[in-house]
Amino acid sequence: MVKITRHKDLDQKNIQGTPQPDQEGITKKLGDQVQLLSDYINKIGIHEYMVLCRNPRRIITVNLIAGLFRGVGVAIGFTLLTALVLFVLNRLAILNLPFFGDIIVELLRYVDNTRGIRL
């Protein structure tokens, strides 16, 4: 973040109209700080954001497309995760573990019955 400071010489009036000896240095420092601020604003892309904010139709379009892609990503991710869990449970049921095997078999039967597949 750019820190802009005030200097006491900027607040004083020069009665004779000639620049004070330190005023040129202060003006250069102020100009450098303004340039740093300008570079920072350009770096973060505030101009593109302001253009986007001035056009409500574009905001709606961008948010709609972003929401669609998020929804599709969540659906695909959930489907893959569920398939992986069912695959692992199926493999565990094949191992016929004493306690967990019965629970897994019942769970897989329930899932298969809801899909319409009978064992």
C-alpha positions as CSV (number, residue, x, y, z in Angstrom):
1,M,0.0,0.0,0.0
2,V,1.3,3.5,-0.8
3,K,1.6,5.8,2.1
4,I,1.1,9.5,1.3
5,T,2.5,11.9,3.8
6,R,2.0,15.6,4.3
7,H,4.8,17.9,4.8
8,K,4.6,21.0,7.0
9,D,6.2,23.2,4.2
10,L,3.3,22.5,1.9
11,D,0.8,24.2,4.3
12,Q,2.9,27.4,4.7
13,K,2.3,30.3,2.5
14,N,5.3,31.8,0.8
15,I,4.9,35.6,0.9
16,Q,7.4,36.5,-1.7
17,G,6.1,34.0,-4.3
18,T,9.5,32.2,-4.7
19,P,9.7,28.5,-4.0
20,Q,11.2,27.5,-0.7
21,P,14.4,25.6,-0.8
22,D,12.9,22.3,0.3
23,Q,9.7,22.7,-1.8
24,E,11.2,21.3,-5.0
25,G,12.2,18.1,-3.1
26,I,8.8,17.8,-1.6
27,T,7.2,18.2,-5.0
28,K,9.4,15.5,-6.5
29,K,8.6,13.1,-3.6
30,L,4.9,13.8,-4.0
31,G,5.1,13.2,-7.8
32,D,6.9,10.0,-7.1
33,Q,4.2,8.9,-4.7
34,V,1.5,9.8,-7.2
35,Q,3.3,7.7,-9.9
36,L,3.6,4.8,-7.5
37,L,-0.2,5.1,-6.7
38,S,-0.9,5.2,-10.4
39,D,1.2,2.1,-11.1
40,Y,-0.5,0.3,-8.3
41,I,-4.0,1.1,-9.6
42,N,-3.0,-0.1,-13.1
43,K,-1.4,-3.2,-11.6
44,I,-4.6,-4.3,-9.8
45,G,-6.8,-3.7,-12.8
46,I,-9.1,-1.2,-11.3
47,H,-10.0,0.2,-14.8
48,E,-11.4,-3.1,-16.0
49,Y,-13.4,-3.4,-12.8
50,M,-14.8,0.1,-13.2
51,V,-15.8,-0.7,-16.8
52,L,-17.5,-3.8,-15.6
53,C,-19.4,-1.9,-12.8
54,R,-20.8,0.6,-15.3
55,N,-22.5,-2.1,-17.4
56,P,-25.1,-4.1,-15.3
57,R,-25.8,-6.4,-18.2
58,R,-22.2,-7.5,-18.4
59,I,-22.1,-8.1,-14.6
60,I,-25.2,-10.3,-14.9
61,T,-23.7,-12.2,-17.8
62,V,-20.3,-12.7,-16.1
63,N,-21.9,-13.9,-12.9
64,L,-24.3,-16.2,-14.7
65,I,-21.6,-17.9,-16.7
66,A,-19.4,-18.2,-13.5
67,G,-22.3,-19.7,-11.6
68,L,-23.0,-22.2,-14.4
69,F,-19.4,-23.4,-14.4
70,R,-19.3,-23.6,-10.6
71,G,-22.5,-25.7,-10.7
72,V,-21.3,-28.0,-13.4
73,G,-18.0,-28.4,-11.5
74,V,-19.7,-29.3,-8.3
75,A,-21.9,-31.8,-10.0
76,I,-19.0,-33.5,-11.8
77,G,-16.9,-33.5,-8.6
78,F,-19.8,-35.0,-6.5
79,T,-20.4,-37.6,-9.1
80,L,-16.8,-38.7,-9.2
81,L,-16.5,-38.7,-5.4
82,T,-19.6,-40.8,-5.0
83,A,-18.4,-43.2,-7.7
84,L,-15.1,-43.5,-5.9
85,V,-16.8,-44.2,-2.6
86,L,-19.1,-46.8,-4.1
87,F,-16.1,-48.5,-5.8
88,V,-14.2,-48.7,-2.6
89,L,-17.2,-50.0,-0.7
90,N,-17.8,-52.6,-3.4
91,R,-14.2,-53.7,-3.1
92,L,-14.5,-53.9,0.7
93,A,-17.6,-56.0,0.4
94,I,-15.7,-58.4,-1.8
95,L,-13.1,-58.8,0.9
96,N,-15.9,-60.1,3.2
97,L,-14.7,-58.4,6.3
98,P,-16.6,-59.8,9.4
99,F,-18.2,-56.6,10.8
100,F,-17.9,-54.0,8.1
101,G,-18.7,-56.5,5.3
102,D,-22.4,-56.8,6.4
103,I,-22.9,-53.1,6.7
104,I,-21.3,-52.5,3.3
105,V,-23.4,-55.2,1.7
106,E,-26.6,-53.7,3.1
107,L,-25.5,-50.2,1.9
108,L,-24.7,-51.5,-1.6
109,R,-28.1,-53.4,-1.8
110,Y,-29.9,-50.2,-0.8
111,V,-28.1,-48.2,-3.4
112,D,-28.7,-50.9,-6.1
113,N,-32.4,-51.1,-5.1
114,T,-32.8,-47.3,-5.5
115,R,-31.3,-47.5,-8.9
116,G,-33.5,-50.4,-9.9
117,I,-30.8,-53.1,-10.0
118,R,-31.4,-56.3,-8.0
119,L,-28.6,-58.5,-6.7
